Amino acid sequence: MGQFKDEKLIKRVSSKIKKIRMAKKITLEDFYFDTGIHLARIEQGKSNISISTLGQICKYFNISLYDFFEGM
């Protein structure tokens, strides 16, 4: 069985990541240099990221996974 891909959920998650990054005034380049994670494809909704990757993104932004998903 392959990996399940929920396009609507991926778009919601990617949009929220971009919104948080922009609110914190962090560039894609700075984020990459600090974490090694390429956010461009993630923010475009072209990547079905793992919960571990999302956890690292949230850690960088200093928010919990709970806070990230709250209101979604």
C-alpha positions as CSV (number, residue, x, y, z in Angstrom):
1,M,0.0,0.0,0.0
2,G,1.3,3.4,-0.9
3,Q,1.2,6.6,1.1
4,F,-2.2,8.3,1.4
5,K,-2.3,11.8,0.0
6,D,-5.1,14.2,1.1
7,E,-4.6,17.2,-1.2
8,K,-6.9,19.5,0.8
9,L,-5.1,18.8,4.1
10,I,-1.7,19.2,2.5
11,K,-2.9,22.6,1.2
12,R,-4.2,23.7,4.6
13,V,-0.9,22.6,6.3
14,S,1.3,24.3,3.7
15,S,-0.7,27.5,3.8
16,K,-0.4,27.6,7.6
17,I,3.4,27.0,7.5
18,K,3.7,29.9,5.0
19,K,1.5,32.2,7.1
20,I,3.6,31.5,10.3
21,R,6.9,32.0,8.4
22,M,5.8,35.2,6.9
23,A,4.4,36.5,10.2
24,K,7.8,35.9,11.8
25,K,9.5,37.6,8.8
26,I,11.7,34.6,8.0
27,T,12.8,34.1,4.4
28,L,12.9,30.7,2.7
29,E,16.6,31.0,2.4
30,D,17.1,31.8,6.1
31,F,14.9,28.9,7.1
32,Y,16.9,26.5,4.8
33,F,20.2,27.7,6.2
34,D,19.0,27.2,9.8
35,T,17.2,23.8,9.3
36,G,18.3,22.2,6.0
37,I,14.6,21.9,5.1
38,H,13.4,23.2,1.8
39,L,10.1,25.0,2.5
40,A,9.4,26.2,-1.1
41,R,7.8,22.9,-2.3
42,I,6.2,22.4,1.1
43,E,4.6,25.8,1.0
44,Q,3.3,25.2,-2.5
45,G,1.5,22.1,-1.3
46,K,3.7,19.9,-3.6
47,S,5.2,17.8,-0.8
48,N,3.4,15.4,1.5
49,I,5.6,16.0,4.5
50,S,6.1,13.6,7.4
51,I,4.9,14.4,10.9
52,S,8.6,14.4,11.9
53,T,9.3,17.1,9.4
54,L,6.3,19.1,10.6
55,G,7.6,18.7,14.1
56,Q,11.0,20.2,13.2
57,I,9.2,23.1,11.4
58,C,7.1,23.8,14.5
59,K,10.2,23.5,16.7
60,Y,12.0,26.1,14.6
61,F,9.0,28.5,14.9
62,N,8.8,27.7,18.6
63,I,5.2,26.4,18.5
64,S,3.8,23.0,19.5
65,L,2.1,20.6,17.1
66,Y,-1.0,21.2,19.2
67,D,-0.9,24.9,18.6
68,F,-0.2,24.4,14.9
69,F,-3.3,22.2,14.4
70,E,-5.6,24.2,16.7
71,G,-8.4,25.7,14.7
72,M,-7.8,23.6,11.6
